[in-house]
Amino acid sequence: MSTSPAFEAVERIRRRKRSVGYWIATDNPVGTERIARVGYDYVGIDAQHGLIDYKGWLAALLAIEAGGRSAGLVRVPSNDLTYIGQALDAGAHGVIVPLVDTAEQAAAAVRSCRYPPEGGRSYGPMRAGLRIGPAPAETNAHVLCAVMIETLTALDNLEAIAATPGLDGIYVGPSDLTLALGGASSTDPAYADTLDEACGRVCAAAAERSIAAGIHCPDGATANRRLAQGFTFATVSSDLVHLEQAAAAHLAAAQG
Protein backbone atom coordinates (compact mmCIF):
# COMPACT_ATOMS: atom_id res chain seq x y z
CA MET A 1 0.00 0.00 0.00
CA SER A 2 1.27 3.47 -0.91
CA THR A 3 2.54 5.85 1.78
CA SER A 4 1.96 9.03 -0.25
CA PRO A 5 0.58 12.13 1.52
CA ALA A 6 -2.86 11.43 0.06
CA PHE A 7 -2.91 7.88 1.42
CA GLU A 8 -1.69 9.12 4.80
CA ALA A 9 -4.40 11.81 4.83
CA VAL A 10 -7.12 9.22 4.28
CA GLU A 11 -5.76 7.08 7.08
CA ARG A 12 -5.68 10.11 9.38
CA ILE A 13 -9.37 10.68 8.75
CA ARG A 14 -10.17 7.02 9.23
CA ARG A 15 -8.21 6.92 12.52
CA ARG A 16 -10.09 10.00 13.81
CA LYS A 17 -7.01 12.21 13.70
CA ARG A 18 -7.76 15.92 13.43
CA SER A 19 -8.03 16.78 9.71
CA VAL A 20 -8.95 19.94 7.84
CA GLY A 21 -10.14 20.06 4.25
CA TYR A 22 -11.24 22.48 1.57
CA TRP A 23 -14.20 22.50 -0.84
CA ILE A 24 -14.16 22.91 -4.63
CA ALA A 25 -17.38 24.04 -6.31
CA THR A 26 -16.07 25.34 -9.65
CA ASP A 27 -14.49 23.68 -12.67
CA ASN A 28 -11.11 25.38 -12.35
CA PRO A 29 -8.28 22.81 -12.36
CA VAL A 30 -5.47 25.37 -12.12
CA GLY A 31 -7.11 27.00 -9.12
CA THR A 32 -7.72 23.59 -7.58
CA GLU A 33 -4.07 22.68 -8.01
CA ARG A 34 -3.02 25.83 -6.17
CA ILE A 35 -5.44 25.05 -3.33
CA ALA A 36 -4.04 21.51 -3.15
CA ARG A 37 -0.57 22.96 -2.52
CA VAL A 38 -1.65 24.97 0.52
CA GLY A 39 -1.54 22.08 2.96
CA TYR A 40 -5.12 20.93 3.55
CA ASP A 41 -5.40 17.27 4.46
CA TYR A 42 -8.04 16.73 1.79
CA VAL A 43 -9.79 18.65 -0.95
CA GLY A 44 -13.45 17.81 -1.53
CA ILE A 45 -15.01 18.12 -4.99
CA ASP A 46 -18.69 19.01 -4.87
CA ALA A 47 -20.39 16.94 -7.55
CA GLN A 48 -23.80 17.38 -5.90
CA HIS A 49 -24.23 21.16 -5.75
CA GLY A 50 -21.00 22.29 -7.39
CA LEU A 51 -20.76 23.57 -10.97
CA ILE A 52 -18.78 20.55 -12.14
CA ASP A 53 -19.56 17.65 -14.49
CA TYR A 54 -17.78 14.28 -14.68
CA LYS A 55 -14.89 15.63 -16.76
CA GLY A 56 -14.56 18.32 -14.10
CA TRP A 57 -14.27 15.69 -11.37
CA LEU A 58 -11.47 14.03 -13.30
CA ALA A 59 -9.66 17.31 -13.98
CA ALA A 60 -9.98 18.34 -10.34
CA LEU A 61 -8.62 15.01 -9.10
CA LEU A 62 -5.66 15.32 -11.48
CA ALA A 63 -5.06 18.83 -10.16
CA ILE A 64 -5.22 17.70 -6.53
CA GLU A 65 -2.69 14.96 -7.24
CA ALA A 66 -0.44 17.47 -8.99
CA GLY A 67 -0.60 19.58 -5.84
CA GLY A 68 0.97 16.62 -4.10
CA ARG A 69 -0.24 17.21 -0.56
CA SER A 70 -3.96 16.46 -0.24
CA ALA A 71 -6.31 13.52 -0.69
CA GLY A 72 -9.05 14.03 -3.26
CA LEU A 73 -12.59 13.27 -2.10
CA VAL A 74 -15.80 13.61 -4.11
CA ARG A 75 -19.22 14.42 -2.74
CA VAL A 76 -21.20 12.40 -5.26
CA PRO A 77 -24.58 13.60 -6.61
CA SER A 78 -26.51 10.85 -4.84
CA ASN A 79 -26.25 7.45 -3.19
CA ASP A 80 -25.88 5.67 -6.51
CA LEU A 81 -23.60 2.79 -7.50
CA THR A 82 -22.77 4.41 -10.84
CA TYR A 83 -21.89 7.84 -9.46
CA ILE A 84 -19.79 6.36 -6.66
CA GLY A 85 -18.00 4.04 -9.06
CA GLN A 86 -17.29 6.87 -11.50
CA ALA A 87 -15.80 9.06 -8.76
CA LEU A 88 -13.58 6.24 -7.51
CA ASP A 89 -12.56 5.13 -11.02
CA ALA A 90 -11.49 8.73 -11.71
CA GLY A 91 -9.08 8.49 -8.80
CA ALA A 92 -10.93 9.77 -5.75
CA HIS A 93 -9.53 8.46 -2.48
CA GLY A 94 -13.01 8.48 -1.03
CA VAL A 95 -16.59 9.67 -1.34
CA ILE A 96 -19.02 11.66 0.75
CA VAL A 97 -22.54 10.41 0.06
CA PRO A 98 -25.43 12.86 0.58
CA LEU A 99 -28.92 12.40 2.02
CA VAL A 100 -28.44 9.06 3.74
CA ASP A 101 -31.39 8.47 6.06
CA THR A 102 -31.11 4.85 7.18
CA ALA A 103 -28.60 2.16 8.02
CA GLU A 104 -29.74 0.29 4.91
CA GLN A 105 -28.87 3.28 2.73
CA ALA A 106 -25.51 3.61 4.50
CA ALA A 107 -24.81 -0.05 3.84
CA ALA A 108 -25.62 0.49 0.15
CA ALA A 109 -23.08 3.34 0.02
CA VAL A 110 -20.41 1.15 1.60
CA ARG A 111 -21.21 -1.66 -0.81
CA SER A 112 -20.82 0.71 -3.77
CA CYS A 113 -17.29 1.57 -2.59
CA ARG A 114 -16.06 -2.03 -2.33
CA TYR A 115 -15.25 -4.66 -4.92
CA PRO A 116 -16.76 -8.16 -4.55
CA PRO A 117 -17.06 -10.12 -2.41
CA GLU A 118 -17.24 -7.23 0.06
CA GLY A 119 -19.37 -5.05 -2.19
CA GLY A 120 -20.83 -4.42 -5.62
CA ARG A 121 -18.41 -1.97 -7.22
CA SER A 122 -17.81 -2.85 -10.87
CA TYR A 123 -14.17 -3.42 -11.75
CA GLY A 124 -12.84 -0.86 -14.22
CA PRO A 125 -10.38 1.47 -12.45
CA MET A 126 -9.49 3.42 -15.60
CA ARG A 127 -7.41 5.93 -13.68
CA ALA A 128 -7.68 4.72 -10.10
CA GLY A 129 -5.69 1.61 -10.98
CA LEU A 130 -2.63 3.80 -11.51
CA ARG A 131 -2.79 5.18 -7.98
CA ILE A 132 -5.16 3.18 -5.77
CA GLY A 133 -4.71 -0.53 -6.23
CA PRO A 134 -5.25 -2.06 -8.73
CA ALA A 135 -5.55 -5.04 -6.38
CA PRO A 136 -9.20 -5.10 -5.23
CA ALA A 137 -8.32 -5.99 -1.63
CA GLU A 138 -5.93 -3.02 -1.34
CA THR A 139 -8.49 -0.70 -2.87
CA ASN A 140 -11.22 -1.94 -0.53
CA ALA A 141 -8.96 -1.32 2.45
CA HIS A 142 -8.09 2.22 1.39
CA VAL A 143 -11.14 3.93 -0.14
CA LEU A 144 -12.97 6.12 2.37
CA CYS A 145 -16.77 6.04 2.61
CA ALA A 146 -18.56 8.75 4.59
CA VAL A 147 -22.30 9.42 4.56
CA MET A 148 -24.08 12.68 5.25
CA ILE A 149 -26.40 13.35 8.18
CA GLU A 150 -28.71 16.17 7.07
CA THR A 151 -32.33 15.18 7.74
CA LEU A 152 -34.54 14.47 10.73
CA THR A 153 -34.85 10.86 9.58
CA ALA A 154 -31.08 10.53 9.60
CA LEU A 155 -30.97 11.93 13.15
CA ASP A 156 -33.62 9.43 14.22
CA ASN A 157 -31.49 6.62 12.77
CA LEU A 158 -28.14 8.13 13.72
CA GLU A 159 -26.83 5.37 15.96
CA ALA A 160 -27.84 2.63 13.50
CA ILE A 161 -26.20 4.51 10.61
CA ALA A 162 -22.97 4.96 12.61
CA ALA A 163 -22.94 1.22 13.36
CA THR A 164 -22.99 0.26 9.67
CA PRO A 165 -20.20 -2.27 9.01
CA GLY A 166 -17.46 -0.85 6.82
CA LEU A 167 -18.55 2.77 7.16
CA ASP A 168 -15.61 5.11 7.76
CA GLY A 169 -17.38 8.28 8.79
CA ILE A 170 -20.48 10.42 9.09
CA TYR A 171 -20.57 14.01 7.82
CA VAL A 172 -22.95 16.77 8.82
CA GLY A 173 -24.48 19.00 6.18
CA PRO A 174 -25.33 21.97 8.45
CA SER A 175 -27.40 23.88 5.90
CA ASP A 176 -29.84 21.08 5.15
CA LEU A 177 -29.87 19.98 8.78
CA THR A 178 -30.73 23.51 9.96
CA LEU A 179 -33.63 23.61 7.49
CA ALA A 180 -34.77 20.14 8.58
CA LEU A 181 -34.73 21.24 12.22
CA GLY A 182 -37.09 24.10 11.35
CA GLY A 183 -34.81 26.98 10.40
CA ALA A 184 -36.22 29.70 8.18
CA SER A 185 -32.89 29.76 6.33
CA SER A 186 -29.88 27.50 6.04
CA THR A 187 -28.03 29.62 8.61
CA ASP A 188 -30.96 30.67 10.81
CA PRO A 189 -29.32 31.92 14.06
CA ALA A 190 -32.46 31.04 16.01
CA TYR A 191 -31.61 27.39 15.41
CA ALA A 192 -27.89 27.58 16.18
CA ASP A 193 -28.29 25.93 19.59
CA THR A 194 -30.54 23.23 18.15
CA LEU A 195 -27.97 22.53 15.46
CA ASP A 196 -25.19 22.40 18.06
CA GLU A 197 -27.17 19.84 20.04
CA ALA A 198 -27.63 17.69 16.93
CA CYS A 199 -23.93 18.02 16.14
CA GLY A 200 -23.10 16.83 19.64
CA ARG A 201 -25.18 13.73 19.02
CA VAL A 202 -23.32 13.08 15.77
CA CYS A 203 -19.95 13.41 17.48
CA ALA A 204 -21.02 11.05 20.26
CA ALA A 205 -22.39 8.42 17.86
CA ALA A 206 -19.19 8.50 15.81
CA ALA A 207 -16.98 8.25 18.90
CA GLU A 208 -19.02 5.32 20.20
CA ARG A 209 -18.37 3.42 16.95
CA SER A 210 -14.80 4.70 16.47
CA ILE A 211 -15.57 6.22 13.08
CA ALA A 212 -14.79 9.71 11.81
CA ALA A 213 -17.12 12.65 12.37
CA GLY A 214 -17.00 15.45 9.79
CA ILE A 215 -18.82 18.69 9.09
CA HIS A 216 -18.86 21.47 6.52
CA CYS A 217 -17.96 24.92 7.89
CA PRO A 218 -18.28 28.47 6.51
CA ASP A 219 -14.79 29.49 7.65
CA GLY A 220 -11.66 28.38 9.46
CA ALA A 221 -12.73 29.76 12.83
CA THR A 222 -15.92 27.69 12.71
CA ALA A 223 -13.92 24.64 11.69
CA ASN A 224 -11.67 25.12 14.71
CA ARG A 225 -14.72 25.36 16.98
CA ARG A 226 -16.30 22.24 15.50
CA LEU A 227 -13.08 20.28 15.90
CA ALA A 228 -12.99 21.36 19.54
CA GLN A 229 -16.61 20.21 19.87
CA GLY A 230 -15.64 16.66 18.95
CA PHE A 231 -15.66 16.50 15.17
CA THR A 232 -12.56 14.82 13.80
CA PHE A 233 -12.52 16.40 10.33
CA ALA A 234 -13.88 19.68 9.05
CA THR A 235 -14.18 21.26 5.62
CA VAL A 236 -13.61 24.98 5.16
CA SER A 237 -15.93 27.02 2.91
CA SER A 238 -15.31 26.78 -0.88
CA ASP A 239 -13.40 28.29 -3.76
CA LEU A 240 -16.50 30.07 -5.09
CA VAL A 241 -17.31 31.73 -1.77
CA HIS A 242 -13.71 32.78 -1.18
CA LEU A 243 -13.37 34.21 -4.69
CA GLU A 244 -16.33 36.50 -4.09
CA GLN A 245 -15.19 37.44 -0.58
CA ALA A 246 -11.67 38.30 -1.73
CA ALA A 247 -12.93 40.35 -4.67
CA ALA A 248 -15.36 42.29 -2.46
CA ALA A 249 -12.70 42.96 0.18
CA HIS A 250 -10.22 44.30 -2.36
CA LEU A 251 -12.89 46.48 -3.96
CA ALA A 252 -13.79 47.95 -0.58
CA ALA A 253 -10.12 48.59 0.19
CA ALA A 254 -9.54 50.26 -3.19
CA GLN A 255 -12.54 52.51 -2.77
CA GLY A 256 -11.41 53.52 0.71
Secondary structure, DSSP 8 states (H G I E B T S, - for coil): ---SHHHHHHHHHHTT--EEEEEE-B--HHHHHHHHTTT-SEEEEETTTSB--HHHHHHHHHHHHHHTS-EEEEE-SSS-HHHHHHHHHTT-SEEEE----SHHHHHHHHHHHS-TTT----S--TTGGGTS-SSHHHHHHH-EEEEEE-SHHHHHTHHHHHT-TT--EEEE-HHHHHHHHT-SSTT-GGGHHHHHHHHHHHHHHHHHHT-EEEEEESSHHHHHHHHHHT-SEEEE--HHHHHHHHHHHHHHHHH-
